[in-house]
Every structure is written in structure tokens, then in C-alpha cells.
Amino acid sequence: MSDSQGSAIAVVGSLNIDYFSKVQSLPSPGETVSSSRLELFRGGKGANQAISASRQGAKVFLFGCVGDDEEGRSYCEALAGEGIDISFVKKTSA
């Protein structure tokens, strides 16, 4: 895993999608509260480290797993757009 530009970095770690919902107050036990907004953020220590290393100019290979769904595919596209080699990111339906 190296190229003509020098060493490469292999990152093994998590790739997560975090869901954030804004509510006016935290629910009491048994209470349901509604939200007016849902936001999704890509994260995970592995993905964050891979992006950081790639932005510093390193050739990065990411090893991890995402769901075989639209969010997983979108996440992989975003990582590839950061210049990260995602050929070792497994897509799974389980």
C-alpha cells in the first residue's frame, strides 16, 4: 500500500451516521415529544481520521463497514470525494 509519492496510511475504524433531532424539552418517562428537525451527520473515529489524513495529503486506505443502503452508498461517495480509497470498506445488509 504505497505509491510513488511515499507511504500510505491504512485506517481501520468505524463509520457512523449520527441522527440529531431538536426538541423543545427532554421527555419525561412515558412522554412523547415531537421534533421539527432531523439532521444527519457522518462521523466515526475511523472515517474522521481517514478524512483528516487525506486532507493533509496522505494516500489513505480505509477499512470498515457500512450498510448496503442509500446512506451507506452516499457515505462511500463522500469519502471517495475526499480522496480516500474505499475499496476495503465492506457493504453489508446485516
N, C-alpha and C positions, 0 to 999 in steps of 0.2 A: 504494500500500500504506500507507494511513494511515486513521485513523478519527477520530471526534470527540474522542477522548481525547489525541490528539497523534501523534507519529511512531511508525512501526512499524519493526521490525528484521527484515531478511532474513538468515538464516544459511544458508550453503552449506557443507556438510561431510559427514563420514562418520557413519554409524550402524552400530555393530558389536554383535555379541553375542559375548562372551568366554566361553570354556569353561574352567573350572578344575577340576582333578582332584587330590585329595590322595593322595599316595603316601608310603610309609614311607621310601623312599630313591630316588634317581635311578637309572635303569637303566644298567648297563654296556653297552658295544657288543654288540648281539645279544641282550640280555636283555629279557624282558618282565616288567613289574611290574603288579600289579593294584591297583585303587583301590576304596575302599569308598564314595566320594562324588564326585559330579559336580555342580558348581554353574554356573549361567549368570548372567551379569551383562550388563546393557545398558550400552553406552558409545559411544564415538566422539566425537571433538572437536566435530563439528557438533552432535550431539544434546546433548552436555553443555553447550555454550554456549547452545543454544536453551532448555534447561530452566532454566539459571541466569538468563537474561534474562527469561523468563516469570515466574519466581518473584519477580523484582524489580518486576513489574508491567507490563512491556513487552508490546505486541502483537507476537508473533513468527510469522514465516513461515519454515518450514524447507524447504530444497531438498536432496534427497538421494535415496538409493535403498535399498530393502530387498528381500529375497526375497519372492516371492509364495507364501508358505507360512505355517504356523501361527505360527511365531516372528516373521516379518515383520508379520503382522497384529496379533499381540499387542503388538509394539513400537509400532506406529502407535496402537493404542488407548491405551497408556500415555502416549505423547506428547500425544495429544489430551486425555487426562485432566489433563495439566499445563497445558492452555490454549493449546497450540501449534497453529497452523494447519498441517495436514499435507497440504493439497490439492496441494502441489508435490512430495510425496515419491512417487517412482515405484516401483511394484512390478514386479519382473521375475523371470522363471524362468531367466534365463541367468546 
